[in-house]
Amino acid sequence: NRVVRQNPGERNYHIFYALLAGIEEREKDAFYLSVPENYHYLNQSGCTADKTISDKDSFKEVITAMEVMEFSREEVREVLRLLAGILHLGNVEFITAGGAQVSFKTALGRSAELLGLDSTQLTEALTQRSMILRGEEILTPLSIQQ
């Protein structure tokens, strides 16, 4: 729950801010990352910075810890890719059109790519409920709130 919603003045998990502050430019571009203010999961509380924390130093500490734990470069990259995918997922917006529909495909497409998912299947998972009834799949549209 904390990933998707924070109280006013409260930051999300520190790893997200550390990622944005410390990731190398090449990977930042590859993961379509920018600044905390551009991500709904980070900007909704109005608090994107903490003067008592160096997000860049925190990122270096996390990377060092993963190296000590003998994460491979590829494993570290996959963790960072997952975090970026989560940030983009928070920017997916919905409109009502016979049920919830994704309004812009950019955030959804980026999230799907980074999470290794098919964007069409991700769209369906976010906008429809699937039930098996008597061996037959029944799809029900979800509302924006759902």
C-alpha positions as a LaTeX table, in Angstrom:
\begin{tabular}{lrrr}
\hline
Residue & $x$ (\AA) & $y$ (\AA) & $z$ (\AA) \\
\hline
Asn1 & 0.00 & 0.00 & 0.00 \\
Arg2 & 2.83 & 2.42 & 0.78 \\
Val3 & 4.19 & 2.19 & $-2.76$ \\
Val4 & 0.98 & 3.59 & $-4.24$ \\
Arg5 & $-0.07$ & 6.09 & $-1.56$ \\
Gln6 & 1.66 & 8.32 & 0.98 \\
Asn7 & 0.45 & 10.78 & 3.56 \\
Pro8 & 1.08 & 14.48 & 2.90 \\
Gly9 & 4.72 & 15.34 & 3.53 \\
Glu10 & 5.82 & 11.68 & 3.58 \\
Arg11 & 8.20 & 10.19 & 1.04 \\
Asn12 & 7.80 & 6.82 & $-0.62$ \\
Tyr13 & 10.44 & 4.09 & $-0.20$ \\
His14 & 13.88 & 5.68 & $-0.27$ \\
Ile15 & 15.16 & 3.30 & $-2.94$ \\
Phe16 & 13.08 & 5.08 & $-5.59$ \\
Tyr17 & 14.68 & 8.46 & $-4.87$ \\
Ala18 & 18.11 & 6.84 & $-4.57$ \\
Leu19 & 17.61 & 5.19 & $-7.96$ \\
Leu20 & 16.77 & 8.47 & $-9.66$ \\
Ala21 & 19.64 & 10.33 & $-7.98$ \\
Gly22 & 22.37 & 7.75 & $-8.43$ \\
Ile23 & 21.78 & 5.67 & $-11.55$ \\
Glu24 & 24.23 & 6.13 & $-14.42$ \\
Glu25 & 23.00 & 8.28 & $-17.30$ \\
Arg26 & 23.11 & 5.38 & $-19.78$ \\
Glu27 & 20.81 & 3.24 & $-17.64$ \\
Lys28 & 18.68 & 6.23 & $-16.72$ \\
Asp29 & 17.97 & 6.73 & $-20.42$ \\
Ala30 & 17.47 & 2.99 & $-21.03$ \\
Phe31 & 14.88 & 2.88 & $-18.21$ \\
Tyr32 & 13.20 & 6.16 & $-19.32$ \\
Leu33 & 13.89 & 7.75 & $-15.93$ \\
Ser34 & 13.89 & 11.45 & $-15.04$ \\
Val35 & 13.20 & 13.31 & $-11.78$ \\
Pro36 & 11.01 & 12.34 & $-8.77$ \\
Glu37 & 8.46 & 15.06 & $-9.56$ \\
Asn38 & 7.55 & 13.20 & $-12.77$ \\
Tyr39 & 6.31 & 10.05 & $-11.00$ \\
His40 & 2.89 & 9.84 & $-9.37$ \\
Tyr41 & 4.12 & 7.36 & $-6.76$ \\
Leu42 & 6.70 & 9.93 & $-5.65$ \\
Asn43 & 5.04 & 13.32 & $-6.12$ \\
Gln44 & 1.53 & 12.84 & $-4.69$ \\
Ser45 & 2.54 & 13.65 & $-1.12$ \\
Gly46 & 4.30 & 16.89 & $-2.07$ \\
Cys47 & 7.58 & 15.66 & $-0.60$ \\
Thr48 & 10.22 & 14.50 & $-3.07$ \\
Ala49 & 13.35 & 15.48 & $-1.15$ \\
Asp50 & 14.70 & 15.04 & 2.37 \\
Lys51 & 17.51 & 17.40 & 3.34 \\
Thr52 & 18.79 & 14.91 & 5.91 \\
Ile53 & 19.38 & 12.16 & 3.30 \\
Ser54 & 21.74 & 12.03 & 0.33 \\
Asp55 & 19.83 & 9.96 & $-2.20$ \\
Lys56 & 22.93 & 9.64 & $-4.36$ \\
Asp57 & 24.97 & 8.26 & $-1.44$ \\
Ser58 & 22.10 & 5.93 & $-0.54$ \\
Phe59 & 22.18 & 4.55 & $-4.06$ \\
Lys60 & 25.92 & 3.89 & $-3.82$ \\
Glu61 & 25.37 & 2.08 & $-0.51$ \\
Val62 & 22.65 & $-0.13$ & $-2.01$ \\
Ile63 & 24.81 & $-1.02$ & $-5.00$ \\
Thr64 & 27.76 & $-1.78$ & $-2.70$ \\
Ala65 & 25.53 & $-3.99$ & $-0.54$ \\
Met66 & 24.37 & $-5.93$ & $-3.59$ \\
Glu67 & 27.99 & $-6.37$ & $-4.69$ \\
Val68 & 28.94 & $-7.63$ & $-1.21$ \\
Met69 & 26.05 & $-10.10$ & $-1.47$ \\
Glu70 & 27.60 & $-11.18$ & $-4.80$ \\
Phe71 & 24.79 & $-10.03$ & $-7.06$ \\
Ser72 & 25.97 & $-10.19$ & $-10.66$ \\
Arg73 & 25.92 & $-7.01$ & $-12.77$ \\
Glu74 & 22.91 & $-8.42$ & $-14.62$ \\
Glu75 & 21.05 & $-9.16$ & $-11.37$ \\
Val76 & 21.68 & $-5.60$ & $-10.15$ \\
Arg77 & 20.47 & $-4.26$ & $-13.49$ \\
Glu78 & 17.31 & $-6.38$ & $-13.26$ \\
Val79 & 16.54 & $-5.05$ & $-9.77$ \\
Leu80 & 16.94 & $-1.49$ & $-11.06$ \\
Arg81 & 14.80 & $-2.30$ & $-14.10$ \\
Leu82 & 12.06 & $-3.64$ & $-11.79$ \\
Leu83 & 12.11 & $-0.46$ & $-9.69$ \\
Ala84 & 11.89 & 1.69 & $-12.83$ \\
Gly85 & 8.98 & $-0.41$ & $-14.11$ \\
Ile86 & 7.11 & 0.13 & $-10.85$ \\
Leu87 & 7.63 & 3.91 & $-11.08$ \\
His88 & 6.23 & 3.97 & $-14.63$ \\
Leu89 & 3.29 & 1.78 & $-13.63$ \\
Gly90 & 2.23 & 4.51 & $-11.21$ \\
Asn91 & 1.93 & 6.95 & $-14.11$ \\
Val92 & $-0.67$ & 4.84 & $-15.94$ \\
Glu93 & $-3.90$ & 6.85 & $-16.09$ \\
Phe94 & $-7.39$ & 5.60 & $-16.80$ \\
Ile95 & $-10.51$ & 7.00 & $-18.39$ \\
Thr96 & $-14.05$ & 5.64 & $-18.38$ \\
Ala97 & $-15.13$ & 4.21 & $-21.72$ \\
Gly98 & $-17.45$ & 1.28 & $-21.07$ \\
Gly99 & $-15.27$ & 0.49 & $-18.07$ \\
Ala100 & $-11.75$ & 1.62 & $-17.27$ \\
Gln101 & $-9.43$ & 2.14 & $-20.23$ \\
Val102 & $-5.80$ & 3.26 & $-20.29$ \\
Ser103 & $-5.81$ & 6.90 & $-21.43$ \\
Phe104 & $-2.18$ & 7.18 & $-22.64$ \\
Lys105 & $-0.07$ & 4.21 & $-23.63$ \\
Thr106 & 3.40 & 5.69 & $-22.93$ \\
Ala107 & 3.64 & 4.88 & $-19.21$ \\
Leu108 & 1.98 & 1.50 & $-19.70$ \\
Gly109 & 4.29 & 0.59 & $-22.59$ \\
Arg110 & 7.40 & 1.60 & $-20.66$ \\
Ser111 & 6.27 & $-0.27$ & $-17.58$ \\
Ala112 & 5.45 & $-3.40$ & $-19.58$ \\
Glu113 & 8.82 & $-3.29$ & $-21.34$ \\
Leu114 & 10.78 & $-2.84$ & $-18.11$ \\
Leu115 & 8.82 & $-5.54$ & $-16.28$ \\
Gly116 & 9.13 & $-7.95$ & $-19.20$ \\
Leu117 & 5.38 & $-8.08$ & $-19.81$ \\
Asp118 & 3.23 & $-7.91$ & $-22.92$ \\
Ser119 & 1.57 & $-4.48$ & $-22.96$ \\
Thr120 & $-1.74$ & $-5.84$ & $-24.25$ \\
Gln121 & $-1.92$ & $-8.43$ & $-21.48$ \\
Leu122 & $-0.93$ & $-5.81$ & $-18.89$ \\
Thr123 & $-3.70$ & $-3.51$ & $-20.16$ \\
Glu124 & $-6.21$ & $-6.34$ & $-19.87$ \\
Ala125 & $-5.02$ & $-7.21$ & $-16.36$ \\
Leu126 & $-5.44$ & $-3.59$ & $-15.26$ \\
Thr127 & $-8.84$ & $-3.01$ & $-16.87$ \\
Gln128 & $-10.70$ & $-6.34$ & $-16.65$ \\
Arg129 & $-11.53$ & $-9.02$ & $-14.12$ \\
Ser130 & $-11.25$ & $-12.58$ & $-15.37$ \\
Met131 & $-13.31$ & $-15.42$ & $-13.89$ \\
Ile132 & $-13.70$ & $-19.04$ & $-14.93$ \\
Leu133 & $-17.34$ & $-20.10$ & $-14.79$ \\
Arg134 & $-18.29$ & $-23.65$ & $-15.83$ \\
Gly135 & $-15.01$ & $-23.96$ & $-17.68$ \\
Glu136 & $-15.52$ & $-20.72$ & $-19.61$ \\
Glu137 & $-13.58$ & $-17.47$ & $-19.08$ \\
Ile138 & $-15.78$ & $-14.48$ & $-18.28$ \\
Leu139 & $-14.28$ & $-10.99$ & $-18.59$ \\
Thr140 & $-15.83$ & $-8.12$ & $-16.65$ \\
Pro141 & $-14.66$ & $-4.52$ & $-17.13$ \\
Leu142 & $-13.28$ & $-2.79$ & $-14.04$ \\
Ser143 & $-14.14$ & 0.76 & $-12.98$ \\
Ile144 & $-11.41$ & 3.40 & $-12.66$ \\
Gln145 & $-11.53$ & 3.03 & $-8.86$ \\
Gln146 & $-11.05$ & $-0.73$ & $-9.07$ \\
\hline
\end{tabular}
